[in-house]
Amino acid sequence: MIKLFLVIFATLSTFANSLYDFNINTYKGEEIKFSSFKGKPLLVVNIATRCGYTGQLDDIEKLYQKYKSKGLVVLGIPSNDFGGQTPEGNTEVANFCQRNYGATFPITEKQVVSGANKNKIYEFIKSQTREEVKWNFEKVLFDKEGRLIKKYPSSTVPLDKGLINNIEKLL
């Protein structure tokens, strides 16, 4: 009974958090405070280097370049959770994205994004959507107040009209 209570309490405490309560490190180990995104729409993408969707990095960068001056933040979070498709270390992942796709959007350290040991931001996302991340390149859009607007599947390209319309409404 006590064990069940502790599990329920731990789960509920995740629900109580705001997006702005989280921190994550860049691939260089520098802390990013999600509170620094207050007042800006945020697109979180779990990225990979050896996935069939890796080519989306090019359009993620285009999206970032088009809207960053209007306040959009794009955050690439590498993960090796799905098929071992990101075996490289943190610096190698960032170098790959920069060299092959011109990525200038912030890239974090590799994270677990699915399952029992997922990063707290992904626990928060699951608490909002009731869904685990299913594959690489899922996109999660938050508004300027940190509210989750929509979770997009991997198959949604970064320049999808629906995604762009939602971003433009938030700017």
Secondary structure per residue as TSV (DSSP state, phi and psi in degrees):
chain	resnum	aa	ss	phi	psi
A	1	M	-	360.0	-46.7
A	2	I	H	-64.4	-40.6
A	3	K	H	-61.5	-43.0
A	4	L	H	-61.9	-43.0
A	5	F	H	-59.5	-44.7
A	6	L	H	-63.9	-39.1
A	7	V	H	-64.8	-45.2
A	8	I	H	-63.8	-43.5
A	9	F	H	-61.9	-44.8
A	10	A	H	-62.0	-40.0
A	11	T	H	-66.3	-46.2
A	12	L	H	-65.6	-33.9
A	13	S	H	-65.8	-29.8
A	14	T	H	-65.4	-41.0
A	15	F	H	-64.2	-30.2
A	16	A	H	-75.0	-17.6
A	17	N	-	-71.8	153.2
A	18	S	-	-97.4	155.4
A	19	L	G	-52.3	-35.0
A	20	Y	G	-77.7	-1.1
A	21	D	G	-83.5	-9.1
A	22	F	-	-96.9	154.8
A	23	N	E	-132.0	154.7
A	24	I	E	-150.7	154.6
A	25	N	E	-98.0	144.2
A	26	T	B	-68.3	170.6
A	27	Y	T	-61.0	-19.2
A	28	K	T	-89.3	-1.6
A	29	G	S	89.1	7.3
A	30	E	-	-85.3	137.2
A	31	E	E	-74.1	134.5
A	32	I	E	-111.2	123.3
A	33	K	E	-95.7	123.6
A	34	F	G	-60.8	-23.0
A	35	S	G	-62.6	-21.4
A	36	S	G	-71.5	-10.2
A	37	F	G	-92.8	0.3
A	38	K	T	-55.3	135.4
A	39	G	T	82.8	5.9
A	40	K	S	-131.5	138.7
A	41	P	-	-68.2	148.2
A	42	L	E	-130.7	131.0
A	43	L	E	-114.7	116.0
A	44	V	E	-101.4	129.0
A	45	V	E	-130.1	126.3
A	46	N	E	-84.9	114.3
A	47	I	E	-103.5	162.0
A	48	A	-	-147.6	157.5
A	49	T	S	-98.3	-19.7
A	50	R	S	-128.5	38.2
A	51	C	S	-106.8	156.0
A	52	G	T	-60.7	-20.6
A	53	Y	T	-95.1	1.9
A	54	T	T	-57.0	-31.6
A	55	G	T	-58.5	-18.4
A	56	Q	H	-62.8	-19.2
A	57	L	H	-56.1	-35.5
A	58	D	H	-61.2	-47.3
A	59	D	H	-75.3	-27.7
A	60	I	H	-62.5	-43.0
A	61	E	H	-64.3	-41.9
A	62	K	H	-60.3	-44.0
A	63	L	H	-60.4	-45.9
A	64	Y	H	-60.6	-47.1
A	65	Q	H	-62.7	-37.8
A	66	K	H	-68.1	-36.4
A	67	Y	H	-116.2	-3.2
A	68	K	G	-64.7	-34.7
A	69	S	G	-68.9	-18.1
A	70	K	G	-94.9	-0.6
A	71	G	T	115.7	-9.8
A	72	L	-	-65.2	133.3
A	73	V	E	-109.9	131.4
A	74	V	E	-114.4	131.5
A	75	L	E	-124.9	116.2
A	76	G	E	-92.0	122.6
A	77	I	E	-116.6	101.7
A	78	P	E	-68.0	145.5
A	79	S	-	-145.4	145.9
A	80	N	-	-108.1	19.8
A	81	D	T	-70.0	-29.4
A	82	F	T	-113.2	103.3
A	83	G	T	69.3	16.7
A	84	G	T	58.7	36.9
A	85	Q	-	-88.3	9.8
A	86	T	-	-141.4	70.1
A	87	P	-	-78.4	-14.1
A	88	E	S	-69.4	163.3
A	89	G	-	-76.3	174.5
A	90	N	H	-56.6	-50.4
A	91	T	H	-65.6	-39.3
A	92	E	H	-64.3	-39.0
A	93	V	H	-61.2	-50.4
A	94	A	H	-62.0	-43.9
A	95	N	H	-60.4	-41.3
A	96	F	H	-59.0	-48.7
A	97	C	H	-64.1	-40.4
A	98	Q	H	-71.6	-45.9
A	99	R	H	-68.2	-45.3
A	100	N	H	-90.5	-22.9
A	101	Y	H	-130.9	3.8
A	102	G	-	66.1	24.0
A	103	A	-	-60.7	125.5
A	104	T	-	-118.4	-9.2
A	105	F	S	-67.2	152.6
A	106	P	-	-61.4	136.8
A	107	I	B	-123.1	131.6
A	108	T	B	-93.2	179.1
A	109	E	-	-65.7	155.9
A	110	K	-	-60.3	142.5
A	111	Q	-	-134.8	155.5
A	112	V	-	-83.9	125.7
A	113	V	-	-114.3	-4.1
A	114	S	S	-144.0	150.7
A	115	G	S	92.0	-172.0
A	116	A	T	-65.1	-28.8
A	117	N	T	-104.3	23.1
A	118	K	-	-65.6	152.6
A	119	N	-	-57.9	149.6
A	120	K	H	-59.5	-32.3
A	121	I	H	-63.9	-35.2
A	122	Y	H	-78.3	-25.6
A	123	E	H	-63.3	-43.2
A	124	F	H	-62.4	-45.2
A	125	I	H	-59.9	-44.7
A	126	K	H	-63.2	-37.6
A	127	S	H	-64.1	-26.9
A	128	Q	H	-86.6	-35.7
A	129	T	H	-103.8	-16.8
A	130	R	S	63.7	20.8
A	131	E	-	-129.7	141.3
A	132	E	-	-75.7	156.4
A	133	V	-	-67.5	132.3
A	134	K	-	-99.3	-23.8
A	135	W	S	-164.6	173.7
A	136	N	T	-63.6	151.7
A	137	F	T	69.1	27.5
A	138	E	-	-75.1	144.6
A	139	K	E	-118.6	136.2
A	140	V	E	-127.2	120.9
A	141	L	E	-104.5	128.8
A	142	F	E	-115.5	148.7
A	143	D	-	-84.7	-175.5
A	144	K	T	-66.3	-17.8
A	145	E	T	-99.6	5.7
A	146	G	S	84.0	12.7
A	147	R	-	-85.6	136.2
A	148	L	E	-70.7	123.9
A	149	I	E	-92.5	-49.8
A	150	K	E	-163.1	145.9
A	151	K	E	-108.0	126.3
A	152	Y	E	-107.5	139.2
A	153	P	-	-71.7	166.2
A	154	S	T	-54.0	-36.4
A	155	S	T	-69.8	-14.1
A	156	T	S	-76.5	115.9
A	157	V	-	-72.8	151.1
A	158	P	T	-60.7	-24.5
A	159	L	T	-99.4	20.0
A	160	D	-	-57.1	135.4
A	161	K	H	-60.0	-39.4
A	162	G	H	-64.8	-42.4
A	163	L	H	-63.9	-46.7
A	164	I	H	-62.4	-42.6
A	165	N	H	-59.0	-42.7
A	166	N	H	-66.0	-39.9
A	167	I	H	-62.4	-47.7
A	168	E	H	-62.3	-34.6
A	169	K	H	-64.5	-28.5
A	170	L	H	-85.8	-16.6
A	171	L	-	-79.8	360.0
